[in-house]
Amino acid sequence: MPPLFLIRRATVADAFVLGSHRACMFRDMGLVPEPLFDPFRAACESRIREMLETGEYIGWLALPNDRDPKIIAGAGVQLRRVLPHPVEDPAGNITIAEGRHAMIHNVFTES
């Protein structure tokens, strides 16, 4: 039996949907009043577009597996560069780690 949903990686062309999901998520939590919704959605779209272009944001989108192109859910991570920092492994050895941390964002399902 085929899966009910397809999951695909978000592209720059998906910035509008991702920005809308983020704005709807905060609106649904009661944190974005209606007069601020459109400017907030536009700001989110713009920033997400930039972050997708630079690779700072990676998103995934879910679509029904019935050839309907409507995106029904999504989630993403923001990869942020961090300063070098000490870490201890389970054996008690200390090493220096550096690189990026992923922060989960924009987990949203259409209603």
Secondary structure, DSSP 8 states (H G I E B T S, - for coil): ---SEEEEE--GGGHHHHHHHHHHHHHHTT-S-HHHHHHHHHHHHHHHHHHHHHTSEEEEEEEESSS-----EEEEEEEEEEEEEEEE-TTS-EEEEEEEEEEEEEEEE--
